Amino acid sequence: FIERLIGELGIKENVIWLGRITHEELAAELAKKSVFVLCSAAENQSSSLIEAMTVGVPSVASAVGEVPEFVRNGENGLLYRFGEHDVLAHMIDKVFSECIVITDTSLTCHSLIV
């Protein structure tokens, strides 16, 4: 389904399939990213969000389920209310326009999670 959708959207050149990778390779790949976005309608304790935050990737997440328990808005990530797509877009833009501030605060997650 996902591969077909990517083809239909014409974004194949923007998607890299890594296949099965080790935990170390995952951490290395995540650390290369500019931003991690979790835009779920429902979440418990999101492993993917925690992994991204642990390696210092600036993260934007919907304030659902247990996410606000470990993401402190403006301190170690950014939270938005699910469904507010304009706010999500603004926050992603904020990560890029204020990357030094966001990167510094994202790194505090390492001490919170580990």
JORAFEN-V503805 format. One record per residue. N is the residue number from 0. RES is the residue in one small letter. PHI is phi in whole degrees, -180 to 180 (* if undefined). NEAR is the number of other C-alpha atoms within 8 Angstrom. Layout:
N:RES:PHI:NEAR, N:RES:PHI:NEAR
//
This chain:
0:f:*:4, 1:i:-63:5, 2:e:-62:6, 3:r:-64:7, 4:l:-61:8, 5:i:-60:10, 6:g:-64:9, 7:e:-63:7, 8:l:-81:6, 9:g:70:7, 10:i:-118:9, 11:k:-54:7, 12:e:-70:6, 13:n:-101:5, 14:v:-119:6, 15:i:-118:5, 16:w:-90:4, 17:l:-90:5, 18:g:73:4, 19:r:-77:4, 20:i:-133:7, 21:t:-77:6, 22:h:-62:6, 23:e:-66:6, 24:e:-66:8, 25:l:-61:9, 26:a:-60:11, 27:a:-65:8, 28:e:-67:8, 29:l:-61:10, 30:a:-62:10, 31:k:-81:6, 32:k:-83:8, 33:s:-84:7, 34:v:-158:10, 35:f:-118:11, 36:v:-121:7, 37:l:-117:9, 38:c:-115:7, 39:s:-77:9, 40:a:-81:8, 41:a:-147:6, 42:e:-149:10, 43:n:-98:7, 44:q:-93:7, 45:s:-73:8, 46:s:-62:6, 47:s:-65:6, 48:l:-66:10, 49:i:-62:9, 50:e:-62:9, 51:a:-63:15, 52:m:-67:16, 53:t:-64:12, 54:v:-91:11, 55:g:89:12, 56:v:-80:16, 57:p:-56:15, 58:s:-125:15, 59:v:-121:15, 60:a:-141:13, 61:s:-73:13, 62:a:-83:10, 63:v:-125:12, 64:g:53:9, 65:e:-89:9, 66:v:-55:14, 67:p:-65:11, 68:e:-71:6, 69:f:-122:8, 70:v:-104:11, 71:r:-98:11, 72:n:-53:9, 73:g:85:9, 74:e:-102:10, 75:n:-124:16, 76:g:172:16, 77:l:-123:13, 78:l:-115:13, 79:y:-140:11, 80:r:-78:8, 81:f:-52:11, 82:g:97:5, 83:e:-89:8, 84:h:-63:7, 85:d:-67:6, 86:v:-68:8, 87:l:-58:10, 88:a:-61:8, 89:h:-62:8, 90:m:-68:10, 91:i:-62:10, 92:d:-61:8, 93:k:-62:9, 94:v:-59:11, 95:f:-75:8, 96:s:-79:6, 97:e:-124:8, 98:c:-59:9, 99:i:-65:6, 100:v:-64:7, 101:i:-66:13, 102:t:-61:11, 103:d:-59:8, 104:t:-74:12, 105:s:-64:15, 106:l:-66:13, 107:t:-66:10, 108:c:-63:12, 109:h:-56:11, 110:s:-73:6, 111:l:-73:7, 112:i:-90:8, 113:v:-71:5
//
